[in-house]
């Protein structure tokens, strides 16, 4: 006899082909029924989908229910949290996943207690470091559905999942998904054809004496009188059915851990459920804005908040939490993947815009307060370094001047990259105590400059602006740029690169285009279509002593839509700019691509060629790197085994490399999330556009449409905004060096790629250069600040994950990461500006470890008290 744990739940997409407001309305009905049933049946228990945000939303319309919810949570009959939203696990950065969990736990614990289960029932596959993330939030388990292959990864749905390092969690896979039994009935036909059949299937896969079956589905109501129904089922079943919770079942697995298999790796195979392997490039605008917001919070605003707090500048840290929540609402698996309607996509982008306004406002306030405390003149500029070690390198700054001949003094090098003129204006209102009057305003200039300088760790420095002869970047028609590591040039209508050792690679960067017959879930080729490859090789050179650029542009005629692909009868222009820059002595080739898209339903990829042949790619994932086999696009027979093609198009957090142990090509992306390696070429997907939410019978995904569009009573849903028409910008850097792959080197280069240009000038020429300068009033607290300041410092060889405000105390959390397979010891640090510090986990629980040692592929969090 097997014990079958029945868990009553609902799965709650906040938005999909319906909006968050639609879901809020539905929660008023479904959640009300849940509370009524739990009150009327004291034995009933219910899981509210593992996310705190839907409770927050519900309480915003039913605040009177809070005492009842607290009581039910305390009794263990209503299980909430631990996530804030049902996060994507591949397209957001590892720090975002950690914050989703830590903020979700923090908010849930305000109500009572969080469900200590890493519950992600519908996420489209999982990175290999989920065990590490969960354990850092004191959760030792995960319950999930998609991505597993029980013919390959493990034999049983119940096992131990090990991260890349030493962390491990208990794992339970939901065979056939969270919605395999949407509602519980007791009639014979249902039991024999549905419930008993599923139970027998799961029993055949495990030697354990207990199995798990969830009852529920998308926005489905609570099963009423569940105890009576289970009693009826037990009268005719040979097994024992019991009402249970996910916690109860995890406890059982934990007690039987010696019987469990162990797996290490990711879950990205479309075997038991679709995982949409090519969804990493759909709705690029959402993915790019999410990346930008992650960087703004992690690399700019949170460190600036810490600096401000140390100087006595007070800002509510709840503003930062609010910004994170706005972003996390869009990081749920549907929203971040992009398989949503246009209306919902607009909602996601709007919430990210709100987050952008919050973080920009905080940055504006901090910079202005510090500038006022320094009593800056208009001929001074404040430059920040938010990395916790001294910075020596290039920064881009902007300042306003009444003359063109201004430069940053007291730096090693200053090159003017651009001068923008603002014309003078007449009848300018001056508001003065003695009365209002009008003047004519002279014109002025915004000057963008590249400076080579040093900056203090985690702090700022003031530089003077001087008048005189300015070094200006100059144009020429000689299409060749170089530094100590690379020479990049156009030869015979091809873009070429010559490396330090003399090796030459032709067609270094090209572009590939084809039709996309897929939808917002998956790219799929158009039957009978063929790829179009083209080059961008015309343009100008811009150069000075510190920087050299190639600015190339071109226009290619492409079939305007799917209907034109096969006979090529109607063509439209696609305009592309490719800007390549080299800094002096730098190891990176910096690329910026601007695409003015007029083409419908197509895929556009950038191809970076090397002379490296390898059997595997090495992609970054949260707090580590994973090796994947290179299949060169050759998949073999898959239709009988998979629900979609298991194509070797993969996602990456930020970097991807190939190496032959002598030479290594690495890509460092700023928002691009999808790649494929074919022989010696790395393909980065720039655009994968479509006009439909979900389509049936795709070449890469046969059968039903994803997105419910071909369900009975449903309709096809057009998504014209997913065509990404208009201007789209992409940024990445390349290193192609004579070296073997080294995780720490690649991670440090990526940290450099994402280092921020943060500066401020206290000026009156334009009060909208910084959006809130016109509205931020003088502070009552007068500061007397030093011209140079450093908050903290530690070993430059250690990589930083985040520097954020504590959710609990007047403290900051400094999180360091080790993305390598060797232990790292932090033996050089300066925390003297803090009262005390201690090692905690990601939810601020004090840890026993008193030494600053970072385990392989792991993180360590230090709590520093002001």
Secondary structure, 3 states (H helix, E strand, C coil): CCEEEEEEECECCCCCCCCHHHHHHHHHHHHHHHHHHHHHCCCCCEECCCECHHHHHHHHHCHHHHHHHHHHHHCCCEECCCECCCECCCCCCHHHHHHHHHHHHHHHHHHCCCCCCEEECCCCCECCCHHHHHHCCCCCEEEECCCCCCCCCCCCCEEEEECCCCCEEEEEECCCCCCCCCCCCCCHHHHHHHHHHHHHHHHCCCCCCEEEEEECCECCCCCCCHHHHHHHHHHHCCCEEEECCHHHHHHHHHHCHHHCEEEECCECCCCCCCCCCCHHHCCHHHHHHHHHHHHHHHHHHHHHHHHHHHCCCCCCHHHHHHHHHHHHHHCEHHHHHCCCCHHHHHHHHHHHHHHHHHHHHHHHHHHHHHHHHHCCCCCEEEEEECCCCCEEEEEEEEEEECCCCEEECCCCEEEEEEEEEECCEEEEEECCCCCCEEEEECCEEEEEEEEEEEECCCEEEEEEEEECCCCECEEECCCEEECCCEEEEEECCEEEEEECCCCEECCCEEEEEEECCCCCCCCCCCCCCCCEEECCCEEEEEECCCEEEEEEEEEEEEECCHHHCCCCCCEEEEEEEEEEEEECCCCCEEEEEEEEECCCCEEEEEEEECCCCCCEEEEEECCEEEEEECCCCCCCCCCCCCCCCCCCCEECCCEEEEECCCCEEEEEECCCCEEEEECCEEEEEEEECCCECCCCCCCCCCCCCCCCCCCCCCCCCECHHHHCCEEEEEEEEEEEECCCCCHHHHHHHHHHHCCCCEEECCCCCCCCCCCCCCCCCCCCCCCCCCCEEECCEECCCCEEEEEEECCCCCEEEEEEEECCCCCEECCCEECCCCCEEEEECCCCCECCCCCCEECCCEEEEEEEEC
